[in-house]
Amino acid sequence: RNIRCAPVIDPQDSFEDFGQQAFKLMSAVCDLKERFGMGVPILFLRGSSSQRLPDKFRTYALFGSGKDWPEHSWKALGRRLMLEGFLKEVSGQNKFAVMCMLTEKGKDWLSKSRKEQRKSLLLPSDEELCLKKPTPSYKQISAEAGHVSSAGSPLSILRKQNTSLHEIFSYSKISKMSCQSTLSDKSSAAVQLSLPCTPLSATETVISEREKELQTVLYG
């Protein structure tokens, strides 16, 4: 009795529908007559002005249709399509040249997809091959964290507090000086008001009359 084992699928693997992207990449390979490696169809989809892409292909409808996807994601998709058996690389006449071509599986899927309005191809996704918005890089996170930490560091907080305390003490000092000057002005004014022209006392009046009597006796 023959026993067939089903492929084991890791439950942690996540799959996404890359049908639209796969259709564009395989169609680009066909439009370029399968004469180039994987890099040129990606340049074609991203609307590149590189000299590696002949000018005659820039008039094609698919030219520049993949600008919304980064280059590294297109390369990751190409590698995945090779692993899944939709694409293959074949050595050219030059031993250093490699051409990207569709396999029979790829041709069948592309032929069926052209008849369907919605292209669908579920593939495992990872950090490089992902339809979701890419997460910020480590440098961006470090820069943002450094900016936040420097803004909220204890040293910066102390500097702000010292500045605030300096302003408070400066204002307090100025207020005290102004208050002292105001008080001194008020004190001097009060002293001036507290020293009016008072009449002569009784003793001074008696002395004055005594002097008059002596002056009368002496001078007559």
C-alpha positions as CSV (number, residue, x, y, z in Angstrom):
1,R,0.0,0.0,0.0
2,N,1.4,3.4,-1.1
3,I,1.3,6.1,1.5
4,R,1.6,9.7,0.3
5,C,2.8,12.3,2.8
6,A,1.3,15.8,2.4
7,P,3.7,18.7,2.6
8,V,4.1,20.0,6.1
9,I,3.2,23.7,6.3
10,D,4.6,25.7,9.2
11,P,1.6,27.4,10.9
12,Q,3.8,30.4,11.6
13,D,4.2,31.1,7.9
14,S,1.9,33.9,6.6
15,F,0.6,34.0,3.1
16,E,-0.4,37.0,1.0
17,D,-1.9,37.4,-2.4
18,F,0.8,38.5,-4.8
19,G,-1.3,37.8,-7.9
20,Q,-1.1,41.4,-9.3
21,Q,2.6,41.7,-8.8
22,A,3.4,38.2,-10.1
23,F,1.3,38.9,-13.2
24,K,3.2,42.1,-13.9
25,L,6.6,40.5,-13.4
26,M,5.9,37.4,-15.5
27,S,4.3,39.6,-18.2
28,A,7.4,41.9,-18.2
29,V,9.6,38.8,-18.7
30,C,7.5,37.9,-21.7
31,D,7.5,41.5,-23.1
32,L,11.3,41.5,-22.9
33,K,11.3,38.2,-25.0
34,E,13.0,36.4,-22.1
35,R,16.4,37.8,-23.2
36,F,17.5,39.3,-19.9
37,G,18.2,38.4,-16.4
38,M,15.8,39.3,-13.5
39,G,17.2,42.8,-13.1
40,V,16.1,44.2,-16.4
41,P,12.4,43.3,-16.1
42,I,12.4,45.0,-12.7
43,L,14.0,48.1,-14.2
44,F,11.3,47.9,-16.9
45,L,8.5,47.7,-14.3
46,R,9.9,50.6,-12.2
47,G,10.3,52.9,-15.2
48,S,14.0,53.1,-14.9
49,S,16.1,55.2,-17.3
50,S,19.0,52.8,-17.1
51,Q,20.9,52.0,-20.3
52,R,20.6,48.3,-19.5
53,L,17.0,48.7,-20.7
54,P,16.7,49.3,-24.5
55,D,14.7,52.4,-25.4
56,K,12.1,50.5,-27.5
57,F,10.7,48.8,-24.4
58,R,9.9,52.2,-22.8
59,T,6.8,52.5,-25.0
60,Y,5.2,49.4,-23.6
61,A,2.1,49.6,-21.5
62,L,3.7,47.9,-18.5
63,F,6.7,50.2,-18.4
64,G,6.7,52.0,-15.1
65,S,3.6,50.2,-13.8
66,G,5.5,48.9,-10.7
67,K,6.9,52.2,-9.3
68,D,4.7,51.8,-6.2
69,W,6.7,48.8,-5.1
70,P,10.4,49.0,-4.0
71,E,13.1,47.3,-6.0
72,H,14.1,44.9,-3.2
73,S,10.5,43.6,-3.0
74,W,10.5,42.9,-6.8
75,K,13.7,41.0,-6.4
76,A,12.3,39.0,-3.5
77,L,9.2,38.2,-5.6
78,G,11.4,37.0,-8.4
79,R,13.3,34.7,-6.1
80,R,10.1,33.4,-4.7
81,L,8.6,32.7,-8.1
82,M,11.7,30.7,-9.0
83,L,11.4,28.7,-5.8
84,E,7.8,28.0,-6.5
85,G,8.6,26.9,-10.1
86,F,7.0,29.8,-12.1
87,L,10.3,31.2,-13.3
88,K,13.8,29.8,-14.1
89,E,17.2,31.2,-15.0
90,V,19.0,29.8,-18.0
91,S,22.6,30.4,-19.1
92,G,22.9,32.3,-22.3
93,Q,25.5,32.1,-25.1
94,N,27.9,34.0,-22.9
95,K,28.7,31.9,-19.9
96,F,28.4,35.0,-17.7
97,A,25.0,35.9,-19.0
98,V,21.8,34.6,-17.4
99,M,18.3,34.9,-18.8
100,C,15.1,34.7,-16.9
101,M,12.4,32.6,-18.5
102,L,9.0,31.3,-17.6
103,T,8.5,27.6,-16.9
104,E,5.6,25.6,-18.1
105,K,3.9,26.2,-14.8
106,G,4.5,29.9,-15.1
107,K,3.1,30.0,-18.7
108,D,0.0,28.1,-17.7
109,W,-0.7,30.5,-14.7
110,L,0.0,33.6,-16.8
111,S,-2.3,32.3,-19.6
112,K,-5.2,31.7,-17.2
113,S,-4.6,35.0,-15.3
114,R,-5.0,37.0,-18.6
115,K,-8.5,35.7,-18.8
116,E,-9.4,36.6,-15.2
117,Q,-10.1,40.0,-14.0
118,R,-8.7,39.4,-10.5
119,K,-5.2,37.8,-10.5
120,S,-4.6,35.6,-7.4
121,L,-1.4,33.8,-6.3
122,L,-0.8,33.1,-2.6
123,L,2.8,33.1,-1.6
124,P,4.5,33.0,1.8
125,S,5.5,36.5,2.9
126,D,8.5,37.6,4.9
127,E,10.3,40.8,5.8
128,E,11.5,41.3,2.2
129,L,8.4,40.1,0.4
130,C,5.5,41.8,2.0
131,L,2.5,43.8,0.8
132,K,2.1,45.7,4.1
133,K,3.8,49.0,4.8
134,P,7.4,48.4,5.6
135,T,8.5,48.9,9.2
136,P,11.0,51.7,9.9
137,S,14.6,50.8,9.7
138,Y,16.9,50.4,12.8
139,K,18.6,53.7,11.9
140,Q,15.3,55.5,11.8
141,I,14.2,54.0,15.1
142,S,17.6,54.8,16.7
143,A,17.5,58.4,15.4
144,E,13.9,59.0,16.6
145,A,14.7,57.3,20.0
146,G,17.8,59.4,20.3
147,H,15.9,62.6,19.6
148,V,13.2,61.7,22.2
149,S,15.8,60.6,24.8
150,S,17.9,63.7,24.3
151,A,14.8,65.9,24.6
152,G,13.6,64.1,27.7
153,S,17.0,63.3,29.3
154,P,17.6,64.3,32.9
155,L,20.3,66.7,31.8
156,S,18.0,68.6,29.5
157,I,15.3,68.6,32.2
158,L,17.8,70.0,34.7
159,R,18.9,72.6,32.2
160,K,15.3,73.7,31.7
161,Q,14.7,73.7,35.4
162,N,17.9,75.7,36.0
163,T,16.8,78.2,33.3
164,S,13.4,78.5,34.9
165,L,14.8,78.9,38.4
166,H,17.3,81.5,37.1
167,E,14.4,83.4,35.6
168,I,12.4,83.1,38.8
169,F,15.3,84.2,41.0
170,S,16.2,87.1,38.6
171,Y,12.6,88.2,38.7
172,S,12.4,87.9,42.5
173,K,15.7,89.9,42.8
174,I,14.4,92.6,40.6
175,S,11.1,92.7,42.4
176,K,12.9,93.0,45.8
177,M,15.1,95.8,44.5
178,S,12.0,97.6,43.1
179,C,10.2,97.1,46.4
180,Q,13.2,98.4,48.4
181,S,13.5,101.5,46.2
182,T,9.8,102.1,46.6
183,L,10.0,101.7,50.4
184,S,13.0,104.0,50.6
185,D,11.1,106.6,48.5
186,K,8.1,106.2,50.8
187,S,10.3,106.4,53.9
188,S,11.9,109.6,52.8
189,A,8.6,111.1,51.9
190,A,7.3,110.0,55.3
191,V,10.2,111.6,57.0
192,Q,9.6,114.8,55.1
193,L,5.9,114.7,56.0
194,S,6.8,113.9,59.7
195,L,8.9,117.1,60.1
196,P,6.5,120.0,59.7
197,C,7.3,123.6,60.9
198,T,6.4,123.4,64.6
199,P,5.8,126.5,66.8
200,L,8.5,127.5,69.4
201,S,8.1,125.8,72.7
202,A,7.3,127.8,76.0
203,T,10.9,127.7,77.1
204,E,12.1,129.3,73.9
205,T,9.5,132.0,74.3
206,V,10.5,132.7,78.0
207,I,14.2,132.9,76.9
208,S,13.3,135.4,74.2
209,E,11.4,137.6,76.7
210,R,14.3,137.4,79.1
211,E,16.7,138.6,76.4
212,K,14.5,141.5,75.7
213,E,14.5,142.6,79.4
214,L,18.2,142.4,79.6
215,Q,18.5,144.4,76.4
216,T,16.2,147.0,77.9
217,V,18.3,147.2,81.1
218,L,21.6,147.5,79.3
219,Y,20.6,149.7,76.4
220,G,17.6,151.5,78.0
